[in-house]
Amino acid sequence: MDTRRRLRLQAIASTVVLIIFQLKKLRELCRHNRNQHPFTYSLVEKIPAQAAYMEELIRRNDVDCFDQLRMSKLAFQKLSYILQTVGGLQDSRYCTVQDKTAIFLSVLAHHTKNRVVKFNHKRSGSTINKYFHEALRSVIRLHPQLLVRPEPVTDACTSDRWKCFQGCLRALDGTYISVHVPKEDQTKYRTRKGHIATNVLGVCDTEGRFVYVLPRWEGSAADSRVLRAALVKENPFKVPLGYYYLCDNGYSNSEGFLTPYRGIRYHLSEWDGATNMPVNEREFFNMKHSKARNVIERTFGILKKRWAILRSSSFYSVETHNKIVMACALLHNYIKKEMPIDPVEMESMDNHTSNGVEAEYVSTMEPSTQWSFKRDEMAVSMYLQWRTRS
């Protein structure tokens, strides 16, 4: 028994000695290769490479700048200045505000992975992540300057799309933005189509600029529930009494919110062709309502087309994801303001004047008989005017 145990211990000892010998040989080989092909990290060499990349990205031509960052060179320079002076974004020892802004925009525009961005910008992954969040916080601080003020339709409006809706503050709707969440939370975020997403409430004006954005609700929440919550939250969505927004039948036809008639054709494709013209006041109302409210659907489409990070699930936390959605909406408004010709959207401008809306606000959203009568009156008036012109 002792002999067998001794032999086993000798075998183990021999194996250990052999492993140590092989490790020493491997270390010597690695040392030899390192001497033959030395690799050194040089900040002196890296800084010129970083500067050359930024030079090519934002100073060579507008086409490259727009392709990579979704805005022109001039718009980018101005945004960097605003983020520094208003948003509080500051230069670091080896990174300027422009570098940080470019890193942030490239992630939003292309949903670029951290390892790709760090290679392009010649920086470490932790540095890229740090600067991304610094720029994100700075953009969020710009929301008072970038969200637009609602302006109602007046008698002076000449737009055929909007002049029928006197007192309208434009349109609102919800959209789904995909998100990664822990497995235990996926039920809350699962939409009726089975996707894992957040339900984002968006409100825009006639030019497709956001007036209000609420991105934090789970995908399982109904549109009407999200809107009700927006009306009573700490910083509520304000709808002045006597004014209203256009919305679809996912919401109640109630004070401040005008919906189409149910059970009557509504979508734009259903009105194509001379044989599909409306035959009564309710159909005509739905047609006009659909053409006007389409602005919010078009705005959401442009927003997702502009920022690829909104088209697929990001690996950021839900809290960060919601901030990214808000930042994308704010930058969307900024681009529409600073770039008269936007390659993502060739927009048509409807001029309207501000009335400086200040009043009491709608605080609930319940079906209203009075509001249904108002819709009927509008429908009859629109239809009679149309028939008279015809």
Salt bridges, closest charged atoms under 4 A:
GLU55 OE1 - ARG59 NH1 3.76
GLU56 OE2 - ARG60 NH1 3.86
ASP99 OD2 - ARG123 NH2 3.37
GLU134 OE1 - LYS100 NZ 2.81
GLU151 OE1 - HIS352 NE2 3.06
ASP160 OD2 - LYS288 NZ 3.46
ASP173 OD2 - ARG293 NH1 3.18
ASP205 OD2 - ARG209 NH2 2.79
GLU207 OE1 - ARG209 NE 3.35
GLU283 OE1 - ARG265 NH2 2.92
GLU297 OE2 - ARG293 NH2 2.44
GLU319 OE2 - LYS323 NZ 3.92
GLU338 OE2 - LYS78 NZ 3.01
ASP342 OD2 - ARG306 NH2 2.88
GLU345 OE1 - LYS336 NZ 2.70
GLU347 OE1 - LYS336 NZ 2.28
GLU358 OE2 - ARG149 NH2 2.79
